[in-house]
Amino acid sequence: MSATRKIGNAEFAAIGYGAMGLGGAAYGSAGNDEERFKVLDRLFELGCRHWDTASVYGDCEELIGKWFKRTGNRDKIFLATKFGYTPEFLIRGDPEFVKSECEKSLKKLRTDHIDLYYQHRPAPDTPIEITVGAMAELVKEGKVNTPNAIRRAQTVHPISALQIEYSPFELAVEKSGGARDVARQFGITIVAHSPNARGFTTGRYRSLDDLDKDDWRRGLPRYSAENFPRIVEVVDYLQEIATTHKATAAQVCIAWLLAQGNDIIPIPGSKQIKYVEENWLAKDVHLSTAEIGRIRELVDATDAHLGEIPRFPKAFQDQTLEETPPLEK
């Protein structure tokens, strides 16, 4: 297993950072700038250089832009961000929207280029070829450096990375002929968000009642009160293995994901420095072949049940499965 990963021609440490929570978008309040700067400072000190944000992650783009101005370290970070959602949380992929969103992100991030630009979700009324064509123009202008929808997009402009949820609790990416197979067919790196199952591998949550009443994870069908015992079973086994490595279940979870291939980049996120450090040290946890196999057996058995349960409430789940209309010739 390689200690580094590549996206296009860029190479960096195998673990990146997902900044969704840092902007206060889903996991409680964001906190003040100075406390959040400390998180970014620590990431930089550790050597984490692949940072992932989005236009809808609260004020995260603005925060990172302030950090760049404060430190002068923009050129030392591989910066990824995303577009796709309107303020009303509708999805657009038309060229005008793509370009205007890019300009907004560049301004907020206080930079003249984005290293990796994602479309958050396929737009239901715009052919993927049109959207990617607009993204290709941004690449030509120097503003951006680098399953069926993937194949179609690839015909317009080379795709560097595909970001998708991937963890022992979410294995849809592995299905035969699915996203992982297509990505590997074209040499596309898979960036795995939520590699720690949205924080559940920390061991802090033994039942749904352990979540705050306003925690958005309460609305995820896969983590319902009925299914929670299965989640806990896997977490407990990960902790058993972790004990032998003097590690945590969350670290074992990330280590297992790293073992799935050198084309997989986990981007765990946290607002707390202690968890940022914990996640980063997962790169030093080396699982045996037997341990990797045993985890696989357990997660496959769990997925046989949970895999049929939607990840999100129906309206949002439908967006993740949306196919764009065909391009008219």
N, C-alpha and C positions, 0 to 999 in steps of 0.2 A: 504494500500500500504506500503510495507516494505521500510525502509530507506537504506537497503543494498541489495546487489545482490550476487549470488554465481555462480562460474564457477568451476565445479568439487567440490573439497573440499575447495577452496579458497573463502573467503568472503570479500567484500569491499564495499565502497559507491556506490550508485545506478548509478552514472554518471561517465563515464571514459573520456579519452582524445584521440582523433584521431589526430595523428601527421603528416598526409599527407602534409598539407600546410607548416609545420615547416621546411621540407626539401627542399622546393622550387619545389616540383614535379608538381604542377598544378595551384597554386594560386599566381603567381608572384614570384619575387626573394625571396630567403631564408633570406637574411639579415646576419649580422655578428654573430659570435658565442656568444659574450657577451650579445647581445640583446636577443638571443634565450635562453641562459642559464637563463635569468631573467624570461622568460615564464615558463620554467621547474621548477625553484625555486618557483614561485608563485603557480603552480599546487601542488607542494609538501606541501607548507605552508597551502593551503586550505584543504588538506586531500585527494586529488585525487591520487589514488594509482594504477589505472588500465590504463596503457599507451599502445597505439596501434601504431605500425609502420610497415614498410615493406621494403624489399630489393630494391624496385623500387621507394621509396619515397625520391629521391634525396640523400642528405647526412645525412638523418635523423638518421639512425642507428649509424653512426659515431658520430653524435652530442650527442645522448643519451649515447653512450659509454664514451665520454669525460665527460659528466655530472656525470656519475657513478664514474669515477676516481676522479673527482673534489670533490665530496661530500661524497663518501663512502656509498651511500644509495641504492645500488643495491638490497639488501635483503628486502627493504621496498616497492619495486615496483613490482606489478604483470605485467610482461612484455609480450606483444604479438607481434609477427612479422609474416611475410608471405614470401612464396617463390612461384615460378611458372613461372615467366617471364625471358626470356633470355635478354641480352643487345639489341637484335634485336626485342624485344617485341613479340617473339614467346613463346608458352606455352609448358613447359616440365613437366612430372611427373614421369619419370623413376627413379629407386632407386639411380643410380649414381648421377643424378642431385639433387635429394632431399637431399642427404647426403652432397654433396659439397656445396650446397647453405646454409645448416645449419651451416657448418663449417665457411663459410664466414661471416654469420650473427653473430655468436658467437664471432669471432675475432673483427668485427666492433663494436659490442656492449660491448666488453671488459667484457664478462661474461662467465661462464662455463655452463650455462643452460638458456633455454627459457621456460617461464611458459606456454605459449600457442602458438602453431605453426600452422598456417593456410596454406592451399593450396589456392593461390589467385584465380585461375580459374581451372576447370577440364581440363586435357590435352586430346586433341582429339584422340591421338594415344596410350594412356596408360590406361588400365583398372583401375578404381578407387581403386580396391582392391590391386593392385600392389603398387600404390602410398602410400596408407594408411599403407600397410605392411611395407614400408620403414620408414614411420613416426613412426610406432610402435616400430621399432628397435631403433630409436633415443630415444624414451621414456625409453626403457629397458637400454640403455646406460647412462641414466641420463642427456641427453642433452636437452630433452624436458620433462617438468613435466606433463604435462598433454595431394529434393524429391526422387527420385529413387536413385540418387547418394548417398544421405545421408543414405538410407536404406542399400545399398550395402557396403558403407564404414563402417557402424556400425557392420557388420558381421565380420570384420577383427580386429577392435580395437575400444573401446568405444570413441565416439566423444563427446567432452566437450562443444563445442560452434560452432555456425554457424554465420558468419558475413555476413550481407546482408543490402542493403539500405532499410530503413523503416522510413517513415515520413508521415505527412498528405498529401504529394504530391506523395508518392510512396507506394502503398498498395498491390502490387503484392504478397508480402509475406503472405497476409491474405487469398488468394484464397483457396477455399475448396480443401483439399487434397494436398495443396502446402507446401512450406517450413516450415511455422509456425506449421501447423498440424503435419507434420512428426517430426519436432523438439520436439514438446510436447509429441508425442507418445514415444519418446526415452529419454525424460528428458534432452534435449539439450538446453542450454541457447542461446538465440538470441541476438547477439551484433549488434546494429543498427548504421550503419555508415550513415553520411549525415542526421542526424535527423532534422537539420534546413534547409532542402531542399537546400543544397549547398550554404548557406548564404543568400538566398532570403528572409527569414523571418526577417532579420534585418530591413527591411523597407527602406534600402538605394537604392533599385532598383525598380523604377516605370515603367521602360520600358527597352527594350533590349539596347537602346542607352546609358543607365547608366553604362553599362559594358565597360571596356577598350577594345580597338580593338583587342588586343591579348589575351583576357580572353577566356580560353578554354570552358567556359560555353556557349559561343555564338554558339558552334557547337552541343549543346544538343537539339535534336528535340522537347523535351517536353517543353523547355523554349524558343520557337520561338516567334517572334514578334506577330504572330497570337494568340498564347496561353497565352501570358503574362497577358492580362486583367483578366483571370481566376485565375492566380497565385496571382495577386494583390488583387482580391476580397477576397480570403481566408486569406491573410496576414492582410488585413484591419479588418476582423472579429476577427482574433486572437488578434489584437491590441485593439479592443473594449473590449474584455474580460480582456486583460492585464491591461487596465486602472483601472478596478474595483479591481484588485489585487495589484496595484502599481508595476506592472511588465512590461516586454516587450513581444512583440509577439513571439520572439525567445524562451523566457522562457516558455510561455504558450505552445508552440509547443513541447518542451521537456517534460513538465509536462503532456501533453496529452499522449505522448508516454509512459511515466512511468506508466500511469494509465491503459495501455493495458495489464499489467501483470507483476508479480514479476520475470518473466523469461526474461524480456526485459531490456537490458543495452544500453542506448544511449551513443555514444562516439563522441560528438561534438568536432570540432577542430577549432583553431584560432591561428594566430601568434601575436595577440594583447592581452595584459594582460586584458584590460577592457572587452573584449568579453569572455575571459577565465573565469573571475570572474562572468560575467553575466550568462554564461551557467551553471556554478557551482551552482549558487543560484536558478536555476530552481527547485531544489529538495525541496525548501521551498514554492513553489507555489502549493497550494492545490485546485484543481478545484472541483466544485460541480458536482453531478451526472447530473444535467440539462445541465451544461456547456459542460461536456464531450459528452453528447448526441447530443447537438446542433452542436458541432464541427464535430462529426461523420456524421451527416446529410449533412453538407456542404462538407466535404471532399469526402464522397461517391458520391455526385452529381458531384463534380469536377473530381473524378476518372472515372466516367462513360464516360467522354470525354477524359481526358488526359491519362487514363490507357491503352488506345488502341494505344497510341503513343509511339514508342520506347524510352527508356531512353538514348540511345547512338546512334551515327552513326552506320550504318549497320555492318561494319566489327567488331567493338568492341562489338556491341549488340549480334552478332552471338557467340562470345566467351562466353558470360554470359549464353547462352542457350545450350552450348555444352554438349552432353552426351558422356561419355567415352565408348569405345568398351567393350563388355562383356568379362569376364574372361574365358579363355579356360580351360576346365576341363581335 
